[in-house]
Amino acid sequence: MRVADRPHYGNPSEDQVGHRSNLGVHLDPVRRVSILPCYAPRPPLLGADPRPVMKAPRSLQPLIDDGIIDSVVRRLRSGKEASVFVVNCHGELRCAKVYKDAEHRGFHRLAEYQEGRKVRGSRDVRALRNRGHHGRELQEAQWKNAEVAALYTLDRAGVRVPKPYGVFDGVLLMELVTDELDRPAPRLSDIVISPEQAQLWHRFLVSQVVLMLGAGLIHGDLSEFNVLVDAGGPVIIDLPQAVNAASNNNAFRMLERDINNLRESFGRSAPELLETRYAHEIWALYGAGQLTPDSVLTGTFALDEAAADVDGVLAHIEDERREAEERLRRLTDAA
């Protein structure tokens, strides 16, 4: 737990670049990912038991063989696109995220999220377009690399995300987010909050969305299920589908869905939030080049009702249907 390293949720103005140290991150020229050695001088979590209690999954055995991790403590959770394990890394507990193969993932309309991502050469562009074997391999690599790239970008921008330590053999190694007792932090969906807390955390997460947008990214799947709550407040997780705000034609629709998901979640405790329209206000400022972390947001926006966007309405209906199905699945899994 790095409560001291994290800005408190009650002070969004402190969420600026540079509140965390570099800790020796370097770029591996072979794997082309940023790596933080496991022997970085950080104290172990208080009360952490580094002894393994489960057999290492096949996907994590290469990391043990290479000395990147020592052992696998337990499975933390299994989601629609990955399984997350608690691992011991030289006395410190961290998370190892193992991505599922494309045919086993539950993520829909992947092409919409990957639109606008950079591809190295014309051969790779053709391969992605043709969806052959090489194209599918590239798509898988993009999916796995997108999250670690987003985590490094957002961590530098001051967004509260788990600190990444690198990708090894397709496995993302990152910080284990914990509560004040060094237990894995609960999801926002698993806790009950007061109206005052809902107002405060909603305002803070909207400010985090603004910081993300300033860094050029939109989460794309932000909801109460993708937010952990540690001793300092909300921490945003699960970013493999992060969207390039400037080059993705679906960027606003995904931003609006993220904002509306937050509105709906916190609106259950603070119903007055259900009347806010932060997405349109934020996007208008962003489009005008006027959005900054210090922008004063009101949550009000006058929509132009002159022309109906039929395609947008249909897409919104489809998004709401998928979100309802996903909420039901997650609640069923948690039961």
CORFEN-V192849 format. One record per pair of residues at least 24 apart in sequence whose C-alpha atoms are under 8 Angstrom apart, sorted by the first residue. I is the first residue (numbers start at 0). J is the second residue. D is the distance in Angstrom with one decimal. If there is no record, write none. Layout:
BEGIN
i j d
I J D
I J D
END
This chain:
BEGIN
i j d
0 44 6.7
0 175 7.3
0 176 6.1
0 177 5.5
0 178 7.3
0 179 7.9
0 181 6.6
2 230 6.6
2 231 6.1
5 159 7.1
5 231 7.0
6 159 8.0
6 231 7.3
7 231 5.2
7 232 6.8
8 199 8.0
8 200 7.1
8 203 6.2
8 231 6.2
8 232 5.3
8 233 7.1
9 199 7.1
9 203 7.3
11 203 6.3
11 206 6.9
12 292 7.7
12 293 7.4
14 157 5.0
14 158 6.7
15 156 6.4
15 157 4.8
15 158 8.0
16 155 5.7
16 156 4.8
16 157 4.9
17 155 6.7
17 156 7.8
17 157 7.1
18 157 6.9
19 155 7.9
32 165 6.2
32 166 6.6
33 164 7.1
33 165 5.4
33 166 7.7
34 164 5.4
34 165 4.5
34 166 7.5
35 164 4.9
35 165 6.6
36 67 8.0
36 164 7.6
37 67 6.6
37 68 7.6
37 88 6.0
37 89 6.6
38 89 6.7
41 91 7.9
42 91 7.2
43 90 5.7
43 91 4.5
43 92 7.1
44 91 6.4
44 92 6.9
44 181 6.5
45 181 6.6
46 181 7.2
47 91 7.9
47 92 7.2
47 181 7.5
49 87 5.6
49 90 6.1
49 91 7.4
49 92 7.1
50 87 7.8
51 87 7.9
58 97 7.2
58 170 7.9
59 170 7.7
61 168 7.5
62 167 7.1
62 168 7.6
79 104 5.5
79 105 4.9
79 106 6.8
80 104 4.8
80 105 6.3
80 106 6.8
85 175 7.5
92 174 7.9
92 175 6.6
93 172 7.1
93 173 6.0
93 174 5.0
93 175 4.6
94 172 5.8
94 173 5.3
94 174 5.8
94 175 5.1
95 170 6.4
95 171 5.6
95 172 4.7
95 173 6.5
96 170 5.7
96 171 5.0
96 172 6.5
96 173 8.0
97 169 7.3
97 170 5.1
97 171 6.8
98 143 7.1
98 169 7.6
98 170 7.1
100 139 7.8
101 139 7.2
109 240 8.0
111 247 7.8
111 249 6.8
112 219 7.5
112 240 5.8
112 241 7.0
112 242 5.7
112 247 7.7
112 249 7.9
113 240 7.4
113 242 7.0
114 242 7.9
114 243 8.0
114 246 7.4
114 247 5.5
114 248 7.7
115 243 6.3
115 246 4.8
115 247 5.0
116 243 6.8
116 246 7.8
142 239 5.8
142 240 7.2
143 169 6.8
143 239 6.5
144 239 7.6
145 238 7.5
145 239 5.2
145 240 7.2
145 241 7.1
146 237 7.4
146 238 4.9
146 239 4.1
146 240 7.3
146 241 7.2
147 171 7.0
147 239 7.9
149 216 7.7
149 238 6.8
149 239 7.8
149 241 7.0
150 238 7.5
152 214 7.1
153 211 6.5
153 214 6.9
156 210 6.9
156 211 7.5
156 214 6.6
157 210 7.4
158 207 6.0
158 210 6.5
158 211 6.9
159 207 7.6
159 233 7.4
159 234 5.1
159 235 6.2
160 234 5.3
160 235 5.1
160 236 6.1
161 234 7.3
161 235 7.6
161 236 6.9
176 227 7.7
176 229 6.6
177 229 5.6
177 230 7.5
178 228 7.3
178 229 4.5
178 230 5.1
179 229 7.0
179 230 5.1
184 227 5.9
184 228 5.7
184 229 5.3
185 227 5.6
185 228 5.8
185 229 7.5
186 223 7.0
186 224 6.0
186 225 7.1
186 226 5.7
186 227 4.3
186 228 6.1
187 223 5.1
187 224 6.4
187 225 7.8
187 226 5.6
187 227 5.6
187 228 6.1
187 233 7.7
188 223 5.0
188 224 5.7
192 268 7.0
193 268 6.3
193 269 8.0
194 268 5.0
194 269 4.8
195 269 7.6
197 265 5.3
197 266 7.7
197 268 6.2
197 269 6.2
198 265 7.3
198 269 6.7
198 272 7.7
200 232 7.6
200 233 7.2
201 261 6.8
201 262 7.3
201 265 6.4
204 233 7.5
204 261 8.0
205 258 7.2
205 277 8.0
206 292 7.0
209 281 7.4
209 290 7.7
209 291 7.4
209 292 6.4
210 291 7.8
210 292 6.1
212 244 6.9
213 290 7.5
213 291 7.0
213 292 7.8
215 243 6.0
215 244 5.4
215 245 6.8
216 241 6.4
216 242 5.5
216 243 5.0
216 244 5.3
217 241 5.6
217 242 5.0
217 243 6.5
217 244 6.0
217 250 7.2
217 253 7.3
217 254 6.2
218 242 6.3
218 253 7.9
218 254 7.5
218 257 7.3
219 253 5.2
219 254 6.6
219 256 7.7
219 257 6.4
220 253 7.7
220 256 7.9
220 257 6.3
221 256 8.0
221 257 4.9
221 258 7.8
221 260 7.0
221 261 7.6
222 257 6.5
222 260 5.3
222 261 6.0
222 264 7.6
223 260 7.6
223 261 6.9
223 264 6.4
251 282 7.0
252 315 7.9
254 278 6.6
255 279 7.4
275 299 5.9
276 300 6.1
END
